Amino acid sequence: MQGKNEQRAGLLYGIGAYGMWGVVPLFWPLLKPSGAIEILAHRMVWSLGAVGVALLVVGRWAWLGELVRAPRKLGLIALAAGVITVNWGLYIWAVNNGQVVEASLGYFINPLVTIAMGVLLLGERLRPVQWVAVATGFLAVLVLAIGYGRPPWISLTLAFSFAAYGLVKKKVNMGGLESLAAETAVLFLPALGFLLWLGARGGATFTSGGAGHGVLLAATGVITAVPLVCFGAAAIRVPLSTLGLLQYLAPVFQFALGIVYFHEEMPPERWAGFALVWLALSLLTWDALRTARRNRAKAVRLAHAASASGTAAGSVSAAGSGSGSRSVSGSGSAHGTGTGPGASVPERAPTS
């Protein structure tokens, strides 16, 4: 019962995390007239504060000393910070410039880009269905390029930057909160310096836009940290296969908002490109679920085989022990060995 409750809670946390990431396009337009770079700088500054408070609550600080003593990991953190800066900044700009649908495409094709990077950079081998999915995704990009009259550079930049971010995070091997705290710490001084410079030039909107506007800019830290906390809570409670399915909630919500709320155009060729992307993701998801089921079935068979082998070995050992006792004592039942009551102990021990 406890396990079911934990999984149910994990599912809710996961839906909450990806749901919040899905509706975040509604938030960025509220920060106008701030430009994308000013919003990005505030997000970096206030995120460090929000994540710092979260770490104080959970009491996780031991990683800090280990990180300071690991120059290579610090370098990777700086690289991750640079990549996520590009991703965050472009996404904010895209939303505030009427490109929500194209931005959502970036997160639809991100799994395909991640797989392609695994092949090119890590030498990973793909299953046939994965090859078909990647090829279908490439065809979708070509169709969309024809439809847009240009390559969907916003989508591609978002997809490749987030895939690269994931690759670097895999090398760093730190928790979500800890990693974000380190990354925003790297970005804090440049971001704060930019905001001070902008204020000195009279171009900052933090104070000139009124108290409400200032509160909204400060809220960028909470907007960043809360979904990440929910994601971390989900990751330890539900299987990765479930998280893999939940990740599509965010771009689905973004896509729907782009069409229904922001009234962005979707000509037929763009629908065709998105349909190909969704086909590729369906193939990818089906292959992942099928492989996971096969791996679980194989693990069960191996466990049964090992159990049967252990039982057989125990029976052979017990039989050998019994015959040896009879040859020495002559009458096992008189001494609690052989075929007497004591023989039941070694027979059961290997299967306990």
C-alpha positions as CSV (number, residue, x, y, z in Angstrom):
1,M,0.0,0.0,0.0
2,Q,2.9,2.3,0.9
3,G,4.5,1.7,-2.5
4,K,1.3,2.5,-4.3
5,N,0.9,5.7,-2.4
6,E,4.5,6.7,-3.2
7,Q,4.0,6.0,-6.9
8,R,0.8,7.9,-6.9
9,A,2.5,10.9,-5.3
10,G,5.4,10.6,-7.7
11,L,3.0,10.7,-10.7
12,L,1.3,13.8,-9.3
13,Y,4.7,15.5,-8.8
14,G,5.7,14.6,-12.3
15,I,2.5,15.9,-13.8
16,G,2.9,19.0,-11.7
17,A,6.5,19.6,-12.9
18,Y,5.9,19.1,-16.6
19,G,2.5,20.8,-16.4
20,M,4.2,23.9,-15.0
21,W,6.9,23.8,-17.7
22,G,4.1,23.5,-20.2
23,V,2.2,26.6,-19.1
24,V,5.2,28.8,-18.5
25,P,4.7,30.6,-21.8
26,L,1.8,32.4,-20.1
27,F,4.2,33.9,-17.6
28,W,7.0,35.5,-19.8
29,P,4.7,38.0,-21.6
30,L,3.7,39.4,-18.2
31,L,7.2,40.7,-17.8
32,K,7.0,43.1,-20.7
33,P,8.3,45.7,-21.3
34,S,11.5,44.0,-20.0
35,G,13.6,42.6,-22.8
36,A,14.6,38.9,-23.0
37,I,18.1,39.5,-21.8
38,E,16.9,41.5,-18.8
39,I,14.4,38.8,-17.9
40,L,17.1,36.2,-18.3
41,A,19.5,38.1,-16.0
42,H,16.8,38.3,-13.4
43,R,16.0,34.6,-13.7
44,M,19.7,33.8,-13.1
45,V,19.9,36.1,-10.0
46,W,16.6,35.1,-8.4
47,S,17.0,31.4,-9.2
48,L,20.1,31.2,-7.0
49,G,18.2,32.7,-4.1
50,A,15.2,30.3,-4.6
51,V,17.4,27.2,-5.0
52,G,19.5,28.3,-2.0
53,V,16.4,28.4,0.2
54,A,15.3,25.0,-1.0
55,L,18.7,23.5,-0.2
56,L,18.5,25.1,3.3
57,V,15.2,23.4,3.8
58,V,16.5,19.9,2.8
59,G,19.9,20.5,4.4
60,R,22.0,19.3,1.5
61,W,25.3,21.1,1.5
62,A,27.9,18.4,1.6
63,W,28.3,18.5,-2.2
64,L,29.7,22.0,-2.1
65,G,33.0,21.0,-0.6
66,E,33.4,18.1,-3.0
67,L,32.6,20.4,-6.0
68,V,35.2,23.0,-5.0
69,R,37.9,20.2,-4.8
70,A,37.0,18.9,-8.3
71,P,38.3,21.4,-11.0
72,R,37.1,19.2,-13.9
73,K,33.5,19.1,-12.5
74,L,33.6,22.8,-11.9
75,G,34.6,23.3,-15.6
76,L,31.6,21.1,-16.6
77,I,29.3,23.1,-14.4
78,A,30.5,26.3,-16.1
79,L,29.9,24.7,-19.5
80,A,26.4,23.6,-18.5
81,A,25.7,27.1,-17.2
82,G,26.7,28.6,-20.6
83,V,24.5,26.1,-22.6
84,I,21.5,26.6,-20.4
85,T,21.9,30.4,-20.7
86,V,21.5,30.1,-24.5
87,N,18.4,27.8,-24.0
88,W,16.7,30.0,-21.4
89,G,17.4,33.2,-23.3
90,L,16.2,32.0,-26.7
91,Y,13.1,30.4,-25.2
92,I,12.1,33.7,-23.4
93,W,12.7,35.6,-26.6
94,A,10.7,33.2,-28.7
95,V,7.7,33.3,-26.5
96,N,7.7,37.1,-26.2
97,N,8.0,37.4,-30.0
98,G,5.1,35.1,-31.1
99,Q,7.1,31.9,-31.7
100,V,5.6,29.6,-29.0
101,V,4.7,26.8,-31.5
102,E,8.2,26.7,-32.9
103,A,9.6,26.8,-29.4
104,S,7.4,23.8,-28.5
105,L,8.8,21.9,-31.5
106,G,12.3,22.2,-30.0
107,Y,11.2,20.2,-27.0
108,F,9.3,17.7,-29.2
109,I,12.4,16.9,-31.2
110,N,14.8,17.0,-28.2
111,P,14.6,13.2,-27.6
112,L,15.6,12.6,-31.2
113,V,18.5,15.0,-31.0
114,T,19.6,13.4,-27.8
115,I,19.7,10.0,-29.4
116,A,21.6,11.4,-32.4
117,M,24.2,13.0,-30.1
118,G,24.6,9.7,-28.3
119,V,25.5,8.0,-31.6
120,L,27.8,10.8,-32.8
121,L,29.5,11.7,-29.6
122,L,29.3,8.6,-27.4
123,G,29.3,5.8,-30.0
124,E,26.0,4.4,-28.9
125,R,24.3,1.8,-31.1
126,L,20.7,2.2,-32.1
127,R,18.0,-0.4,-32.6
128,P,16.3,-0.5,-36.0
129,V,13.2,1.3,-34.8
130,Q,15.3,4.1,-33.3
131,W,17.0,4.6,-36.7
132,V,13.6,4.9,-38.3
133,A,12.5,7.4,-35.7
134,V,15.6,9.6,-36.1
135,A,15.2,9.5,-39.9
136,T,11.6,10.5,-39.6
137,G,12.5,13.4,-37.4
138,F,15.1,14.5,-39.9
139,L,12.4,14.4,-42.7
140,A,10.1,16.4,-40.4
141,V,12.8,19.2,-40.1
142,L,13.1,19.3,-43.9
143,V,9.3,19.6,-44.3
144,L,9.1,22.3,-41.7
145,A,12.0,24.2,-43.3
146,I,10.1,24.2,-46.5
147,G,6.9,25.3,-44.7
148,Y,8.7,28.2,-42.8
149,G,10.8,29.2,-45.8
150,R,13.8,28.8,-43.6
151,P,15.3,26.2,-41.2
152,P,13.4,26.1,-37.9
153,W,16.4,27.6,-36.2
154,I,14.6,28.4,-32.9
155,S,13.5,24.7,-32.6
156,L,16.9,23.3,-33.5
157,T,18.8,25.7,-31.2
158,L,16.5,24.9,-28.3
159,A,16.7,21.1,-29.0
160,F,20.5,21.0,-29.4
161,S,21.2,23.3,-26.5
162,F,19.0,21.3,-24.2
163,A,20.4,18.0,-25.4
164,A,24.0,19.3,-24.9
165,Y,22.9,20.5,-21.4
166,G,21.7,17.0,-20.6
167,L,24.9,15.4,-21.9
168,V,27.0,17.7,-19.7
169,K,24.7,17.1,-16.7
170,K,25.2,13.3,-17.2
171,K,29.0,13.8,-16.9
172,V,28.6,16.0,-13.8
173,N,26.4,13.5,-12.1
174,M,24.8,15.8,-9.5
175,G,21.3,16.2,-8.2
176,G,18.9,18.6,-9.9
177,L,18.8,21.2,-7.1
178,E,22.6,21.0,-6.4
179,S,23.4,21.3,-10.1
180,L,21.1,24.3,-10.6
181,A,22.5,26.0,-7.5
182,A,26.1,25.6,-8.9
183,E,25.1,26.7,-12.4
184,T,23.3,29.8,-11.2
185,A,26.2,30.6,-8.8
186,V,28.4,30.7,-11.9
187,L,26.0,33.0,-13.7
188,F,25.1,35.2,-10.7
189,L,27.9,37.8,-10.9
190,P,27.7,38.3,-14.7
191,A,23.9,38.6,-14.5
192,L,24.0,41.0,-11.5
193,G,26.7,43.0,-13.2
194,F,24.5,43.3,-16.3
195,L,21.5,44.4,-14.3
196,L,23.5,47.1,-12.4
197,W,24.9,48.3,-15.7
198,L,21.4,48.4,-17.3
199,G,20.2,50.3,-14.2
200,A,23.0,52.8,-14.4
201,R,22.1,53.5,-18.1
202,G,18.5,54.0,-17.1
203,G,17.3,51.0,-19.1
204,A,16.3,48.7,-16.2
205,T,12.6,48.1,-15.7
206,F,12.8,46.5,-12.2
207,T,12.0,49.7,-10.4
208,S,10.6,51.9,-13.2
209,G,7.9,49.3,-14.0
210,G,6.3,49.6,-10.6
211,A,6.2,47.3,-7.5
212,G,4.1,44.7,-9.2
213,H,6.5,44.4,-12.1
214,G,9.4,44.1,-9.7
215,V,7.6,41.3,-7.9
216,L,7.0,39.4,-11.2
217,L,10.7,39.7,-12.1
218,A,11.7,38.4,-8.7
219,A,9.2,35.5,-9.2
220,T,11.3,34.1,-12.0
221,G,13.4,32.4,-9.4
222,V,10.4,30.6,-8.0
223,I,9.1,29.8,-11.5
224,T,12.5,28.1,-12.2
225,A,12.9,26.3,-8.9
226,V,9.5,24.9,-8.1
227,P,9.1,22.6,-11.1
228,L,12.6,21.3,-10.6
229,V,11.8,20.4,-7.0
230,C,8.6,18.6,-8.2
231,F,10.6,16.8,-10.9
232,G,13.2,15.6,-8.3
233,A,10.4,14.3,-6.1
234,A,8.9,12.4,-9.0
235,A,12.2,11.0,-10.2
236,I,12.7,9.0,-7.0
237,R,9.2,7.7,-6.9
238,V,8.2,6.6,-10.4
239,P,10.0,4.5,-13.1
240,L,12.1,6.3,-15.7
241,S,9.7,4.9,-18.4
242,T,6.9,6.9,-16.8
243,L,8.9,10.1,-16.6
244,G,9.8,9.5,-20.3
245,L,6.1,9.6,-21.2
246,L,5.4,12.5,-18.9
247,Q,8.0,14.7,-20.6
248,Y,5.8,15.1,-23.6
249,L,3.2,17.0,-21.5
250,A,5.3,20.2,-21.6
251,P,5.6,20.6,-25.4
252,V,2.0,19.5,-25.8
253,F,0.8,22.2,-23.5
254,Q,3.1,24.8,-25.2
255,F,1.9,23.8,-28.6
256,A,-1.8,24.0,-27.6
257,L,-1.2,27.4,-26.0
258,G,0.5,28.7,-29.1
259,I,-2.5,27.8,-31.3
260,V,-5.4,28.4,-28.9
261,Y,-4.2,31.2,-26.7
262,F,-1.6,33.1,-28.8
263,H,-3.4,32.4,-32.1
264,E,-0.3,31.5,-34.0
265,E,-0.7,30.3,-37.6
266,M,-0.5,26.7,-38.5
267,P,-0.5,26.2,-42.3
268,P,-0.9,22.7,-43.8
269,E,2.9,22.1,-44.3
270,R,3.6,23.0,-40.7
271,W,0.9,20.5,-39.6
272,A,2.6,17.9,-41.8
273,G,6.0,18.5,-40.2
274,F,4.6,18.3,-36.7
275,A,2.7,15.0,-37.7
276,L,6.1,13.5,-38.8
277,V,7.7,14.5,-35.5
278,W,4.8,13.0,-33.5
279,L,5.1,9.8,-35.6
280,A,8.9,9.6,-34.8
281,L,8.2,10.1,-31.1
282,S,5.5,7.4,-31.2
283,L,7.9,5.0,-32.7
284,L,10.6,6.0,-30.1
285,T,8.2,5.5,-27.2
286,W,6.8,2.2,-28.5
287,D,10.4,0.9,-28.9
288,A,11.4,2.1,-25.4
289,L,8.4,0.5,-23.7
290,R,8.9,-2.8,-25.6
291,T,12.5,-2.9,-24.7
292,A,11.8,-2.2,-21.1
293,R,9.2,-5.1,-21.0
294,R,11.7,-7.5,-22.6
295,N,14.4,-6.5,-20.1
296,R,12.1,-7.0,-17.2
297,A,11.0,-10.4,-18.5
298,K,14.6,-11.4,-19.0
299,A,15.5,-10.3,-15.5
300,V,12.6,-12.4,-14.1
301,R,13.8,-15.5,-16.1
302,L,17.3,-15.1,-14.9
303,A,16.2,-14.7,-11.3
304,H,14.1,-17.9,-11.5
305,A,17.0,-19.8,-13.1
306,A,19.4,-18.6,-10.4
307,S,16.9,-19.7,-7.7
308,A,16.4,-23.1,-9.3
309,S,20.1,-23.6,-9.6
310,G,20.6,-22.7,-5.9
311,T,17.9,-25.1,-4.8
312,A,19.4,-27.9,-6.9
313,A,22.9,-27.3,-5.5
314,G,21.6,-27.3,-2.0
315,S,19.8,-30.6,-2.5
316,V,23.0,-32.2,-3.9
317,S,25.0,-30.9,-1.0
318,A,22.5,-32.2,1.6
319,A,22.5,-35.6,0.0
320,G,26.3,-35.8,0.1
321,S,26.3,-34.7,3.7
322,G,23.8,-37.4,4.6
323,S,25.6,-40.3,3.0
324,G,28.9,-39.2,4.6
325,S,27.3,-39.2,8.0
326,R,25.9,-42.7,7.6
327,S,29.3,-44.1,6.7
328,V,30.9,-42.7,9.8
329,S,28.2,-43.2,12.4
330,G,26.4,-46.3,11.0
331,S,23.0,-45.3,12.4
332,G,22.1,-41.6,11.5
333,S,18.9,-41.6,13.4
334,A,20.6,-42.3,16.7
335,H,22.8,-39.2,16.4
336,G,20.4,-36.7,14.7
337,T,22.1,-37.0,11.3
338,G,21.5,-38.8,8.0
339,T,17.8,-39.7,7.6
340,G,16.9,-38.7,11.1
341,P,15.2,-35.4,12.1
342,G,18.4,-33.4,11.9
343,A,18.7,-34.0,8.1
344,S,16.0,-31.4,7.4
345,V,18.2,-28.4,8.3
346,P,20.9,-28.6,5.6
347,E,18.2,-29.4,3.0
348,R,16.3,-26.1,3.6
349,A,19.2,-23.8,4.3
350,P,20.2,-23.1,0.6
351,T,16.7,-22.0,-0.3
352,S,16.1,-19.7,2.7
